[in-house]
Amino acid sequence: RVLTPNLLRILAEMGHGDMLVIADANFPAASVASRTPGGLVRSDGETSTSILQAVLQLLPLDTYGPCAHVMQVAPQDQERGLQPPVWDSFVEIIEQEENKRVDLVYVPRDDFYELSKQ
């Protein structure tokens, strides 16, 4: 139920170096996805953690480079030591499913948007 037929098709077509963006409702998904080969896949009502876990049960992360990118928090939030709590959940899920330690790659906001368009 978490993985829609369209998402399953996209996962089946992915190869080394391809990226999948799992984003929350505040991410400009429609405009970013309009520039990508796979397009937008909506998963209304699902959490980013449930989607990540379901995806990893079918498709392992690429081992030929950094595998888990997150959008860096705003500088003022960095100064205050804030980070989205879901990042800890992402690491926990990835380490459980991949059976290895993982470090998140923190990408500045504008760079993350550009990376997401690939």
N, C-alpha and C positions, 0 to 999 in steps of 0.2 A: 504494500500500500504506500510506503514511503517513496519507493522508486517508481515513477510513472513510466509508461511505455516510451515516451519521448526521451526521458533521461536515460533509460536503459539503452536506447538506440545510440545516443551520444556517447555513453560510456563504451559501448561496443566499437565505436569508430575511433576512440582515442588511442594514441600511441605515445612513444617516448617524447617528452618535451611538451605535450599538450597539457593545458591547465583547465581546471574546473573551478569556477568561483561559486562558493557557497556564501551567500550574503544575507544580511538582515533586511528588514523592511525599509531602512533608511538609505540603503545603497541605491544609487541611480541605475538600477538593473536594466530597465527598458532601454534607456539611451545607450548604455555601454553594450548590451547584448545585441543591439541592432548592427553593431560593427563586427560581430563574431560569426564564425562558421556555424556554430551550434545554435545560436540564438538564445532567446530567453526561455527558461523552463521554470514555471511557477510551482511552488510547493506550499501553497497557502495552508496554514494550520499546522505545519510541521516545524520542528525546531532545527536550527543549524546543526546541533549535535546529533539528532536522530538521522539527519540526512548524511552527515559525515560518516557515522557508524555504518549505515546501510551501504554507502558507496564503497567503503573500505572492505566490506565483506565480499565484494565482487571484484574490485579492482585495486591491486596494491599500488602504493605510491611509487613514483619513478625513483630509481636508486642512482641515477646518473647526474644528480644535481640537487640543489635545495628543493625540498618537497612541500613545505607548508609555509605559505606566505600570508601575513596578516597586515592590514592597513595600520600603520603607526598612529598612535593617538596624537592629538593636537599638542603642540609644544607646551601650552599652558597646563595641559593635563599631565604631560611628562614631568614637568617641574614639580607637580603635586604628588607624583608617584602613583597616578591612577592608571589602571589598565582594565580593559573589559574582563570580568570574571570568567567569561566563556572561554577565554584563551587557555586557562588551566584545564578546562574540560576538553578542549581540542587536543592538547598535548596528551592527556590521560587516554583518550580514545585512540589516538594514533599509536601511542606506545603499546596499548593493549592489543590492537588489531595487527600491528606490524611487528610486534615482539622485538622492538629496539627503541633506544633512546632517540628522541627527536628534539631539535631546536627550531623554534619558529623564526622565520625571516621577517623582520619588521621593515616594511616598505613605506616611505613617505606617501601621504595621501594622493598627490597628483601622479606620482610614479605608479602607485597601485592602480589608479584608474586606467592609466595607459597600458599597464601589464594585463589588466582585465579585458582589454579590447583585442587581445591576440587570439 
